[in-house]
Amino acid sequence: QVQLQQSGPGLVKPSQTLSLTCAISGDSVSTTTAAWNWIRQSPSGGLEWLGRTYYRSMWYNDYAESVRSRIAIKPDTSKNQFSLQLNSVTPEDTAVYYCARNHQLLLPFEWWGQGTLVTVSS
Amino acid sequence: QSALTQPASVSGSPGQSITISCTGTSSDVGDYNYVSWYQQHPGKAPKLMIYDVIKRPSGVSHRFSGSKSGNTASLTISGIQADDEAYYYCSSYSNSITWVFGGGTKLTVL
């Protein structure tokens, strides 16, 4: 049973950096089969995959084109967690952010965090 | 605007069957058998219901089934029940090495 516990601020000012962390239990961030993802859900309800990190003898990242220039997803092996950093946020980045695991790169997201509502506002 | 197109809403009476469509392109739904469906109740994280077009995770009712033809995938729920009322999202792997989602469909059980 995998559990993902998210933490981070719920309010970020425009132009600043959004930072969230996803702590993993029941698995290892360094596993050589799974991938660790961030997905967000806009106030209108649509889901958007943001990116992932995974380990296959070295660390890899893939990011959505829409955020590629300002996103970083990083593993923290010492704490068995991974993080999301999204720079230069605007009100359009207001959303519920989820971390999620897929057991293999081409399998769907079977484990999700609880979600964190992040509001971008001054 | 979501990459995959779903109807905004569907409805049915208890015991009926409903089908939700999900239309993509030859770069995602049409090119891969990696279509999945998620159920989401208000305030909760999405729950995986169908993956690889037709497969059900352990614990998901046999009333849920999936299919695909060309660039369109479908989710069918047979014998709908009150607790099936939720939002349903489709997702597909795409050839830009990303996952894309539909805009979601609200199922109302009348």
Interface residues (C-beta under 8 A of the other chain):
Chain A: N37 G45 G46 L47 E48 W49 D62 A64 E65 Y98 L106 L107 P108 F109 E110 W112 G113 Q114 G115
Chain B: S2 Y34 S36 Y38 A45 P46 L48 Y51 D52 P57 Y87 Y89 S91 Y93 S96 I97 T98 W99 V100 F101 G103 G104
